[in-house]
């Protein structure tokens, strides 16, 4: 019997389109002998739709028409099952879901919000759990947790636009961090809102841009002689392994959204008929100009891969993540830059050099989700009691002390 696999993608995020690309790639490569694939597209307004048309890249050229040809649905718990139900509420159209596969990027979806919803629904899902998702998305919290664990990260300053003005931010930076500096939103990926500042004027502009995408930003020193190296990890806190390393190439001093997703020359993803080397759909992180394997000496390669696995497990990650590193060529120092708990294109291109095909990678991720679900069955989350039915006090603070007499 096939596993009913719900692939969730889209969402209210600035990385909405990148999620669509990644999902189309994955759905094209899933083993349909093992899985009944149920695509669920989350609109930018948070509505959910399902239907076969959602698997066709051409459909996304006219989203209103695509949605009209799809069914609007929602998740509901029905007995021991989690089901997708039409908005009309008719049970005869229910689809029982065995496991969810969130292929989403950015705030509101990758940051633990969607994972918490799936937890509430009692639905097993692929990838990091709520806490690891939230920590991985918040760059400041991630740095703090990693630093506590002894991992090398750049020190930074954090600012919130609701309680500090840009002028005060600039003064604080100039008192602590020498130019040039990097300014980035604390909780976005895909290089959105990230810029380099060489002086006061460019710092002001960088803060203005970053604050347009997020309430909280961080500022850290720029590594002048920078070399970026990325490495993926698959597994859980019990067992994990590292992929091959890559070195991405950028047109500017910072690897931009354009470098990542708009410079590959390919389309943004025809799920049908796409190149198998790009995961079945062109575009996404698979189209980024890169060198795989990265030109590293064996000692540095092993150091990065070992650190990637240890950091992955330190944050309690599950499924596949991509860890982005920085090498300071002037000093030889190595730093963890950020975590991507649901990396673009699921980082499949980093596993192929090790002989792991995309289909096998997807199978591993789903197996890890089902393993976690089995382990969760051994944990007590509620008691089969109802203290309210036993006459427990409900009168607020006074009632908690018990009744007189």
C-alpha positions in Angstrom: 0.0 0.0 0.0 1.3 3.4 -0.9 2.1 6.1 1.7 -0.1 9.1 1.4 2.4 11.9 1.2 1.3 15.5 1.4 3.9 17.9 -0.1 3.3 21.4 1.4 4.8 24.4 -0.3 4.4 28.2 -0.9 3.2 30.2 2.1 3.2 33.8 3.3 7.0 34.3 2.8 9.2 36.4 0.6 10.7 33.1 -0.5 7.3 31.8 -1.8 8.4 31.3 -5.4 11.6 29.5 -4.3 9.5 27.1 -2.3 7.4 26.3 -5.4 10.6 25.6 -7.4 12.0 23.3 -4.7 8.6 21.5 -4.3 8.3 20.9 -8.1 11.8 19.4 -8.2 11.0 17.1 -5.3 7.6 15.9 -6.5 9.2 15.1 -9.9 11.8 12.8 -8.2 9.6 11.1 -5.6 9.1 7.4 -6.1 5.4 7.2 -7.2 5.5 3.4 -6.7 5.9 4.1 -2.9 4.1 7.4 -2.4 0.7 8.8 -3.4 1.7 12.4 -3.8 -0.8 15.0 -2.6 0.4 18.5 -3.4 -0.9 21.3 -1.1 -0.1 24.8 -2.2 -0.3 27.5 0.4 -1.1 30.8 -1.1 0.5 34.1 0.0 -2.7 34.7 2.0 -2.3 31.4 3.8 -5.1 29.5 2.1 -4.5 25.8 1.1 -5.3 24.2 -2.2 -4.8 20.7 -3.7 -5.1 19.3 -7.2 -3.1 17.7 -9.9 -2.6 21.0 -11.7 -0.4 22.2 -8.8 2.3 19.8 -10.0 2.6 21.5 -13.4 5.0 24.5 -13.5 3.1 26.0 -16.4 0.1 26.5 -14.0 2.0 29.1 -11.9 2.0 31.5 -14.8 -1.7 32.1 -14.1 -2.2 31.5 -10.4 -5.9 32.6 -10.3 -6.8 30.1 -13.0 -4.7 27.4 -11.2 -6.6 27.9 -8.0 -9.9 27.9 -9.8 -9.0 24.4 -11.1 -7.9 23.2 -7.7 -9.8 22.4 -4.4 -9.6 24.6 -1.4 -8.8 22.4 1.7 -7.9 22.4 5.3 -6.4 19.9 7.7 -8.6 18.3 10.4 -8.1 15.5 12.9 -10.7 12.8 12.5 -10.3 10.0 15.0 -6.8 8.5 14.6 -6.3 10.1 11.2 -5.3 13.6 10.0 -7.2 14.3 6.8 -7.4 17.0 4.1 -11.0 18.1 3.8 -12.6 20.4 1.2 -13.8 23.7 2.5 -17.4 22.6 1.8 -16.9 20.1 4.6 -17.9 17.0 2.8 -16.3 13.9 4.3 -16.6 11.9 1.1 -13.8 13.9 -0.4 -11.5 13.5 2.6 -7.9 12.4 1.9 -6.1 10.6 4.7 -2.5 11.9 5.1 0.2 9.6 6.5 3.1 12.1 6.5 3.6 15.7 5.5 6.6 17.0 3.6 7.0 20.7 4.1 9.2 22.1 1.3 8.9 25.7 2.4 11.4 28.5 2.8 11.4 31.6 5.1 9.3 33.2 7.8 5.8 31.9 8.7 6.6 28.5 7.2 10.2 27.4 7.8 10.6 29.0 11.2 8.6 26.5 13.3 5.1 28.1 12.7 4.0 25.4 10.2 5.8 22.7 12.1 3.9 23.6 15.2 0.6 23.5 13.3 1.5 20.0 12.0 2.4 18.9 15.5 -1.0 20.1 16.7 -2.7 18.1 14.0 -0.8 15.0 15.1 0.7 14.6 11.6 4.2 13.2 11.1 6.3 15.6 9.0 9.7 15.7 7.3 12.4 17.9 8.6 13.3 19.8 11.8 10.9 20.0 14.7 9.5 23.3 16.1 12.4 24.4 18.2 15.2 23.5 15.8 13.2 25.2 13.0 12.8 28.4 15.0 16.5 28.5 16.2 17.8 27.8 12.7 15.7 30.6 11.2 16.7 33.3 13.8 20.3 34.1 13.0 21.0 35.8 16.4 19.5 32.9 18.4 21.4 30.4 16.2 24.7 32.2 16.8 24.0 32.3 20.6 23.2 28.6 20.8 26.2 27.6 18.6 28.6 29.9 20.5 27.5 28.3 23.8 28.3 25.0 22.3 31.8 26.1 21.4 31.2 26.5 17.6 33.0 29.5 15.8 30.6 32.3 14.9 31.1 36.0 14.2 30.1 38.3 17.1 27.2 40.6 16.1 24.9 43.3 17.3 21.1 42.9 17.2 18.6 45.8 16.7 14.8 46.0 16.8 13.2 48.8 14.9 10.4 49.1 17.4 12.7 50.2 20.2 15.7 51.9 18.6 16.2 54.4 15.8 18.6 53.9 12.9 20.8 56.7 14.2 21.2 54.9 17.5 22.0 51.7 15.6 24.7 53.4 13.6 26.3 54.9 16.7 26.3 51.5 18.4 27.9 49.8 15.4 30.5 52.4 15.0 31.4 52.1 18.7 31.9 48.3 18.5 32.5 47.0 14.9 34.9 48.5 12.4 33.8 49.0 8.8 33.0 47.2 6.5 30.0 45.5 8.1 27.3 43.1 7.0 23.6 44.0 7.7 21.0 41.3 7.5 17.4 40.6 8.6 17.5 38.2 11.6 15.0 35.7 10.2 15.2 35.6 6.4 16.9 33.3 3.9 17.8 33.4 0.2 20.0 36.5 0.9 16.9 38.7 1.0 17.7 42.1 2.6 21.4 41.4 3.1 23.9 44.1 2.2 27.4 45.4 2.9 28.2 48.8 4.4 31.5 50.6 4.1 30.6 53.8 5.8 27.9 55.7 7.8 25.8 56.5 4.7 25.8 53.0 3.3 25.1 51.6 6.8 22.0 53.8 7.1 20.8 52.6 3.7 21.6 49.0 4.6 19.6 49.2 7.8 16.7 50.9 6.0 16.6 48.0 3.5 16.9 45.2 6.2 14.2 46.8 8.3 11.9 46.8 5.4 11.9 43.0 5.5 12.1 42.3 9.3 11.5 43.9 12.7 14.9 42.7 13.9 18.3 42.9 12.1 21.8 42.0 13.0 25.1 43.6 12.1 28.5 41.8 12.0 31.9 42.6 10.7 32.5 41.7 7.1 35.1 39.2 6.3 37.3 41.0 3.7 39.0 38.0 2.1 35.9 35.8 2.2 35.5 32.4 0.9 32.1 30.8 1.2 31.7 27.0 1.6 28.5 25.1 2.0 27.9 21.6 3.3 24.6 19.6 3.8 23.8 17.2 6.6 21.2 14.4 6.6 20.1 12.6 9.7 18.9 13.2 13.3 20.4 13.6 16.7 21.2 9.9 16.8 22.9 9.5 13.4 23.9 12.1 10.8 26.3 12.4 7.9 27.7 15.2 5.8 27.5 15.7 2.1 30.2 17.0 -0.3 31.2 20.6 0.1 30.5 23.3 -2.5 31.9 26.7 -3.2 29.2 29.1 -4.6 30.3 31.9 -6.9 28.8 35.4 -6.7 28.6 38.3 -9.0 29.0 40.8 -6.2 30.7 40.8 -2.7 27.6 39.1 -1.2 25.9 36.1 -2.6 22.6 37.7 -3.6 19.1 36.5 -4.3 19.8 37.1 -8.0 23.0 35.0 -7.8 21.1 32.2 -6.2 18.0 32.0 -8.3 18.1 34.2 -11.3 21.5 33.7 -12.9 21.4 30.1 -13.9 20.0 30.7 -17.3 17.3 28.1 -16.8 13.6 28.5 -16.3 12.1 28.5 -12.8 11.1 25.0 -13.0 9.1 22.8 -15.4 8.4 19.9 -13.2 7.5 17.8 -16.2 10.3 17.2 -18.7 13.0 19.0 -16.7 16.5 17.9 -16.5 17.1 15.0 -14.1 20.4 16.6 -13.3 18.6 19.5 -11.9 16.2 17.4 -10.0 13.4 17.4 -12.6 12.9 21.1 -12.5 15.3 23.8 -13.5 16.0 26.8 -11.4 16.3 27.1 -7.6 19.6 26.6 -5.8 20.4 23.8 -8.3 21.1 26.5 -11.0 23.5 28.5 -8.9 27.0 28.7 -10.2 29.2 26.6 -8.0 32.1 24.3 -7.8 31.3 20.8 -6.4 33.4 19.5 -4.8 34.9 22.7 -3.5 38.7 23.0 -4.0 39.7 22.3 -0.4 42.6 20.5 1.1 41.6 17.3 2.7 42.1 18.6 6.3 39.8 21.6 5.8 37.2 19.5 3.9 37.0 17.1 6.8 37.0 19.9 9.4 34.0 21.5 7.7 32.1 18.2 7.3 32.7 17.2 10.9 31.7 20.6 12.2 28.6 20.6 10.1 27.4 17.3 11.5 28.2 18.3 15.1 26.4 21.7 14.7 23.4 20.0 13.1 23.0 17.6 16.1 23.8 20.4 18.6 20.7 22.3 17.3 18.6 19.2 17.3 18.0 19.2 13.6 16.3 16.4 11.6 16.0 15.6 7.9 18.2 17.7 5.7 19.9 21.0 6.4 22.5 23.1 4.7 25.2 24.8 6.8 26.9 27.8 5.2 30.5 28.4 6.3 32.9 31.4 5.9 36.6 31.1 5.6 38.7 34.2 6.3 41.5 33.8 3.8 43.5 36.4 5.6 43.7 34.5 8.9 42.5 30.9 8.0 39.7 31.2 10.5 36.5 29.2 9.9 33.1 30.4 10.9 29.5 29.0 10.7 27.5 31.7 8.9 24.0 30.3 9.0 21.7 27.3 9.0 19.1 26.4 6.3 16.8 23.9 7.9 14.9 23.4 4.6 17.5 24.3 2.1 16.7 25.4 -1.5 16.3 22.4 -3.8 16.8 20.4 -0.6 20.5 20.5 -1.3 20.2 17.4 -3.5 23.1 18.6 -5.7 25.5 18.2 -2.8 24.7 14.5 -2.3 24.9 13.4 -5.9 28.8 13.5 -5.9 28.7 11.0 -3.0 26.5 8.6 -5.1 23.2 9.5 -3.4 20.6 10.2 -6.1 17.8 12.6 -5.4 15.1 9.9 -5.1 17.2 8.1 -2.5 17.7 11.3 -0.5 13.9 11.9 -0.5 13.3 8.4 0.8 15.8 9.0 3.6 14.0 12.2 4.7 10.6 10.5 4.7 12.0 7.5 6.7 13.5 9.9 9.3 10.1 11.6 9.7 8.4 8.2 10.2 11.2 7.2 12.7 10.5 10.3 14.7 6.8 9.6 14.7 7.5 6.0 16.1 9.7 7.4 18.8 7.1 10.0 19.7 4.6 7.2 20.3 6.7 6.2 23.4 6.3 9.7 24.9 3.4 10.7 27.1 1.8 13.9 26.0 -1.5 13.8 27.9 -3.2 12.0 30.7 -6.5 10.0 30.3 -8.1 12.0 33.1 -10.4 15.0 33.3 -9.9 16.9 36.6 -12.7 19.2 35.6 -15.2 16.3 35.8 -13.9 15.5 39.3 -15.0 18.8 40.7 -11.7 20.7 40.4 -12.0 24.4 41.2 -12.5 26.8 38.2 -12.7 30.1 40.0 -9.3 31.5 39.2 -6.6 32.3 41.8 -8.9 31.9 44.8 -10.1 28.5 43.7 -6.6 27.1 43.3 -6.2 27.0 47.1 -9.1 24.5 47.5 -12.5 25.0 49.1 -13.0 25.7 52.8 -14.2 22.9 55.0 
